[in-house]
Amino acid sequence: MHVECLVPENKAGSVASWGSSMDEMQTELREAARRVCKPEEILGAVGLISHLGKACFVQRLHSEPIQNTVRSRGESIFLLQTVEISLEEEGTILSIREKPGARTPLGVQIAIG
């Protein structure tokens, strides 16, 4: 198993591909936990794995504004919701950047190129 979030250089790629990698990591870790944990430990292990996956996903997002938006939604959301919010934010940022002379919601003009 390859734990990608521990590789600092791995900030490239789309939000969707990064979310998919984290989902895959969580699945592998849950399967491993079910093999090695006692029945009374499973619930805690799965909870920890969920938090780890989401934290790794957010930490390695390439955009600080996207990280901030996701973090502002709180700790109670799951990885899938975190990925969806990130995709929405990424789409908004990309559409703003594609418009010449476009301004962000705060009125800051974006220079392209």
C-alpha positions as CSV (number, residue, x, y, z in Angstrom):
1,M,0.0,0.0,0.0
2,H,1.2,3.5,-0.9
3,V,0.2,6.3,1.5
4,E,0.4,9.3,-0.9
5,C,-0.4,12.0,1.6
6,L,3.0,11.5,3.2
7,V,4.7,12.6,0.0
8,P,5.0,16.5,0.2
9,E,5.8,16.8,-3.5
10,N,2.5,15.2,-4.6
11,K,0.4,18.3,-4.9
12,A,-0.1,18.0,-8.7
13,G,-3.2,16.6,-10.2
14,S,-6.9,17.4,-10.2
15,V,-9.1,17.5,-7.1
16,A,-11.0,14.5,-8.5
17,S,-7.9,12.3,-9.0
18,W,-6.6,13.3,-5.5
19,G,-10.0,12.5,-4.0
20,S,-10.0,9.1,-5.7
21,S,-6.6,8.3,-4.4
22,M,-7.6,9.2,-0.8
23,D,-10.8,7.1,-1.1
24,E,-8.7,4.2,-2.3
25,M,-6.3,4.6,0.6
26,Q,-9.2,4.7,3.1
27,T,-10.6,1.5,1.6
28,E,-7.3,-0.3,1.9
29,L,-6.8,0.9,5.4
30,R,-10.3,-0.1,6.5
31,E,-9.8,-3.6,5.0
32,A,-6.5,-3.9,6.9
33,A,-8.1,-2.7,10.1
34,R,-10.8,-5.4,9.9
35,R,-8.1,-8.0,9.5
36,V,-6.0,-7.0,12.5
37,C,-8.2,-5.2,15.0
38,K,-10.3,-6.8,17.7
39,P,-14.1,-6.4,17.1
40,E,-14.3,-3.8,19.8
41,E,-11.5,-1.7,18.1
42,I,-13.1,-1.6,14.6
43,L,-15.3,1.4,15.1
44,G,-12.5,3.5,16.5
45,A,-10.1,2.4,13.8
46,V,-12.5,3.1,11.0
47,G,-13.2,6.6,12.5
48,L,-9.5,7.4,12.7
49,I,-9.0,6.2,9.1
50,S,-11.8,8.5,7.9
51,H,-10.3,11.5,9.7
52,L,-6.8,10.6,8.3
53,G,-8.1,10.3,4.7
54,K,-9.9,13.6,4.9
55,A,-6.9,15.4,6.6
56,C,-4.5,14.0,3.9
57,F,-6.9,15.1,1.1
58,V,-7.2,18.7,2.4
59,Q,-3.5,19.0,3.3
60,R,-2.4,18.2,-0.2
61,L,-4.9,20.3,-2.1
62,H,-2.9,22.6,-4.4
63,S,-5.1,25.7,-3.7
64,E,-5.1,27.4,-0.3
65,P,-8.5,29.1,-1.0
66,I,-10.0,25.6,-1.6
67,Q,-8.4,24.3,1.6
68,N,-9.9,27.2,3.5
69,T,-13.3,26.7,2.1
70,V,-13.3,23.0,3.0
71,R,-11.9,23.6,6.5
72,S,-14.7,26.2,7.1
73,R,-17.3,23.5,6.7
74,G,-16.2,21.8,9.9
75,E,-14.9,18.4,11.0
76,S,-18.2,16.5,10.7
77,I,-18.2,16.2,6.9
78,F,-17.0,13.0,5.2
79,L,-14.3,12.7,2.5
80,L,-16.9,12.4,-0.3
81,Q,-18.5,15.7,0.8
82,T,-15.0,17.3,1.1
83,V,-14.2,16.2,-2.4
84,E,-17.5,17.6,-3.8
85,I,-17.0,21.0,-2.1
86,S,-13.4,21.1,-3.4
87,L,-14.6,20.3,-7.0
88,E,-17.2,23.1,-6.8
89,E,-14.5,25.5,-5.6
90,E,-12.0,24.4,-8.2
91,G,-14.6,24.9,-10.9
92,T,-15.5,28.3,-9.7
93,I,-11.8,29.4,-9.5
94,L,-11.1,28.0,-13.0
95,S,-14.1,29.7,-14.6
96,I,-13.1,33.0,-13.0
97,R,-9.5,32.6,-14.3
98,E,-10.7,31.9,-17.9
99,K,-12.5,35.3,-18.2
100,P,-10.1,38.1,-19.2
101,G,-10.2,40.9,-16.7
102,A,-12.4,38.8,-14.4
103,R,-12.8,39.7,-10.8
104,T,-13.0,37.4,-7.8
105,P,-16.1,37.6,-5.5
106,L,-14.1,40.0,-3.4
107,G,-13.6,42.3,-6.4
108,V,-9.9,41.5,-7.0
109,Q,-8.9,41.5,-10.7
110,I,-7.2,38.4,-11.9
111,A,-4.2,38.7,-14.2
112,I,-3.8,35.9,-16.6
113,G,-0.5,34.8,-18.0
